[in-house]
Amino acid sequence: MPELATQFNGVSVVAKANVYFDGSVVSHTVLLPDGQRKTLGLIRPGSFHFNTDAPERMDIIEGTCRVTIDGSREANAHAPGSHFLVPAKSGFLIEVDGGICQYICSFLG
């Protein structure tokens, strides 16, 4: 499996941040030359629920979190180098106990 890219060259970046939960979750949108859209962000300690329109892949690049995908009873722990998938028209609860969790969200649909 190829290594996760943590640097993106030749992209466009939307300057205005995506700010959620009074600033506890903040991301920036990155548009790749091939049309892919990603967000790069951070999550402060807390518990936050997100809904999805398109399927998403969330790669954790710093910090740790627990994630419960809608419809599941089990929370799974994620550390740097791990990822989780979220189906379209679904959602997930993400919990960060301490520190800051940084992620790359890839929109797959």
N, C-alpha and C positions, 0 to 999 in steps of 0.2 A: 504494500500500500504506500503511495507517495506521501512524503512528509507534508504536513500542513503549512501552507504559505502564511507567513506572518508579516510579509512586506509585499506591497502591491505597487508596481511601477506602471506609469502611463495611464493613470485612472483619473476620473473626475470625482471630486468630493463636494457634497452638499454642505455648505458652510454652517447653515442653521442646524443646531443639534436637535435630536429627538429627545425630549425630556419627559420622563414619566415619574409618577409617585413623588411629586414635589422635589425632584432632583435626585432621588435615590437610585434611579436608573437613567443613564444618559448614553446616547450613541450618536454616531455620525454615519450617514449613508455614503457608500463608495460605489461608483458605477464603473465597471470594468469595460475595456474596449470591446469585448465580445458580447456585451449586453447584459451580463450577469450583474445582479445587485446584491450587495452585502451591507451589513451594518457592523461597525466595530464599537464596542461599548464596555461599560463598567456597571457593576451592581454593588451598591453599598449594603451593609447588613440589614436584613429584614426579610419579609415574606411577600412575594409579588406574583399576581396571576396575570398571564398574557393570553389573548386569543390569537389564533392564526387564520389568515385567509388562504395563503399558499403553504405548501409543505416547507418546513425549515430544517436546517441542520445547524445545531449550536455547538461550536467548538470552544472548549474552555482553554484559555491560554495562560491564565494566572489566577491563583486563589482556588477556593473550593465552594461547592454548592450541593444542594440536594434538589432533585427534580421529580415531580409527580406529573405524568402526562394525564390529561383529562381522561376519565374512564378507568384509570388504574388506581389500585389501592396502595401500591408500593412506591415509596420514594427511593430513588437511586442516587448514590453519591457520585459526584464528578470532580475530578482533579485535573490539573493541567495535562493536556495531551489526550483527554477523553472528549467524547461528543455524545449528543443525543439527537434523535430525530423526532419531529413533531408533525403529525399529519395535517393536511389542509382542513380548514373549517373545524379546528379543534382548539386546544389550548394546553397550557401547562402552568404549574405552580413552581416557582423557583425560590429557594430559601438559602440565604447566606448568613452564617452565624457570626462571622467576624472577618475583619479585613475587607478587601475589595476583590470581587470576582470579575475578571475581564474575559470577554468573549468575542468571537466572530460568528455572526449569524449569516448563513447563506440561504437565499430564497431559491427553492428548487423548482418552483412551478411557474 
